[in-house]
């Protein structure tokens, strides 16, 4: 094996500034805060060489599309902790490409999330979290670890899917829970058949491969898709926020 076979190319997205609800205290749940993200994504040498010599974007990463998806992830999540956002970004980047998604398998990621106005309006100090995840580490330590759900969380997830799934749709919809927290439940939905979902005002859907059509009836949003379908469903929940003393 040559050294070239072991080399990676890192694609960096720097200074992504996104406003979102994030924090455990009441005042943090009432208004959006500015987060700043720095993200580096590694692809294998075979892929970036094909992208370079053939001009084939499908062998690399569309950083414009990734930036838009990250903005949606951060905005929809409304996490209490930055650690939860870090976990979700790790899942998002290191998951296998969805059927119909034109990108290569990412081999590793470096993520830094800054919360500049968490402690003061003068931007000092700057709280942040950062880390590096390899695909191998993710597969061994996280992807195969079953998600431990309480009976209450299981009931919440069943209620969410029962409420938003159209009982008349003939879909083979598969549901995988990614995170189940007091503030939000995130599920990965996939289907090989056409189908439909009805979403409430506290839900958002992020497509991973196939775009979908939607129409609104009051506060309800009806989502219709063709095949293949892969998306993340965000269901925000009400919880008792803490009071800063």
N, C-alpha and C positions, 0 to 999 in steps of 0.2 A: 504494500500500500504506500503510495507516494504521500509526501507532505501535503500536496494539493488536495488529496482526497479528504484530508482532515480539516481543511480550512473552511471557515464560515465567512459570509459577508454580513455585516451588521447594518441595518437600515434604522436610522435614528429620527424620531419625531421629538423636537425640542420645543419647550415653551408653549405647550397646549394649555390654554386658559379656558376653563369651563366653569360656569356658575351652577351650583347645585345645593340642595338641602343636605347637610352633613353635620352630625354631632349628636350628643346625647342629652343636651340641655334644652329647656323649653325655648329660649330665645334663638337657639340654632335651628329649631324646627319651624320657626316662623318666617325666616327670610333666607334667601340663597347666599352662599358664600363662594368666593372665587377660589378654585383649586388650580394649581399649576402642575402639569404632568410632563415628565421626560420618559420616553419609551424607546428602547432599542430592541430590535427583532433580528434574529439570526436565521439565515437560510443556508442550505448546504451548497458546497462548491459546484456540484453538478448542476444545480438549478440556476445559480447566478451566471455560470458560464453560458448556459443555453440562452438565458435572457439577454446577455451581453452580445453574443454572436449571432442570434437570430431575431433580436428585437421582439421577443415574446414575453409580454407582461404577465401572462399566466404562469410563467416559470419564476416569477418574482412576487413582489407585493405591491399592490396599489395603495400607496401611502395616503392619497387623498381620500379613498374609500375608508381606509382604516381610521383616519382622523375623524370622519363623520360618524363611524360606528362607535368609536370611543366616546365621542361627545354624547351620543344617545345613551350609552351604557352608564355614564356618570350622571346624566340628567335624570334618567329613569330610576336609578337605584335608590337614592335618598337614604343612604346608609347612616347608621349611628357611628360606626368606626371606619377609619381609613383602612384598617386591616381587612375588612370585608370587601372593600373595593379592590384592594390588592389581589385578594383571592379570586374575585370574579374576573379581573383582567388576566390573571394567570390561566384560568380555565379558558377564557375566550381566545387567547393567542395560541395556546398549545393543544387545543382540541383538533381532531382531524378535520380537514376541509369538508364542509357539508356537500352533499351531492348537488352538483351544478354550480358550486362556488369556485370561481377561477382564481385559485391561489395555491401555492405550494405549502407543504407541511413546515411550520416554523420549528426550528431546532432549539431555540432558547430565547429568553427575554430578560431584559433588565428594566425594572420599573421604579420610578421615583415619583412620589406624590407629595406635594407641598400644600400646606393649609396656611397661607401667609397671614390671614387676619384672625386666626383662632385665639390669639392671646392679646393682641393690641392692634389698634388702627394704624400704628406706625411701622408695621411689618417687621418688628423685632421683638423677640426672637422668631424664627421661622420653623414651626413644627413640620416634620416630614417623616415619611417612612420610605425605605427603598430596599431592594433586594434583587437577586438574580435567580432565575429558575431555568434549569435545562429540561429538555423533553424527557430524558431518561429519569430524572429525579421526579418529575411530575407524574409519570406513569407508575413509578414504583411506590411513591409515598402518598400521592393524593388521588389519582384517578381511580385506583382500585380499592380505595378505602370507602366502605359503605357510609352513607350519610345517616347519622343517628337522629331519628325524629321522635319527638314525644307524641303521645296519643292526641294531644291537642293540635300539634302541627299536622299530623296525618289527617285529622278531621278538617283542618283549614284547607289543606291541599285538595282533598276530595270535594269540599264545598266549592272551591274556586273552579275546578274543572267541570263540576256538575252545572254550575251557573253559566259558564261561558261556552260550553260545547252544545252545538245544535244537535238535538236528538235525532233529527231527520237526516243529517248528513251521513253519507256512506263513506266514512273515512277510516283509515287504519291508523289513526293518530296515536303516536307513541309519546309518552310523557316521562321525562327524567327530571327530578328535582335537583337543582344545582345548589341552592341555598334556601334555607327556611329559617328566617330570623324574626324577632318580634316586629320589626318595621317593614319587612318585605319578604315575599316568597318569589323566587326566580325558578322557572321551569323551562327546560328545553323541549320544544315540540317539533316533531318530524312526521312526515306522511309521504307515502308514495301514491296517494290518490287525491283527487280534488276534494275540497271540504270547506267548512265554514265555522267560524267562531263568533260569538257575540261578547264584546268587551264592555266593562263598566267604566265609570269615570276615574277609578283608582287603578286602572290597568293600562299598560302599554305593550306593544309588540314590536320587537326588533328583528327584521328579516336577516337571515344569514346567507341565503342563496337566492331565493325566489321572491320577487316583489309580489304584492297582493293588492287587490282592489278593496276599497272600503266605502261605506256610506253610513251616515249618522241618522238615528231615529231617536230624538230627544237626547238623553245622556248616554244612550247605548250606541256602540259602534259595531257594525257588522263587517267582519273580515272574510273575504272569499279568496281562495287560492287555487292555483292549478298545481301540477306536479313538476318536479319534486318540491317539497315544502320543508323548510327548516327555519326555526325562529326561536327567540327567547321571549318568554312572557313574564312581565313584571307585574306583580300584584302588591300594591302598597297597603299596609295594615295600620290601624290605629293602635297606639300604645301609650303608656304613661311615661312621658318624658321627665327627666330629672330637673330639679330646681337648683340653680347655682347659688350657693350660700356664701 
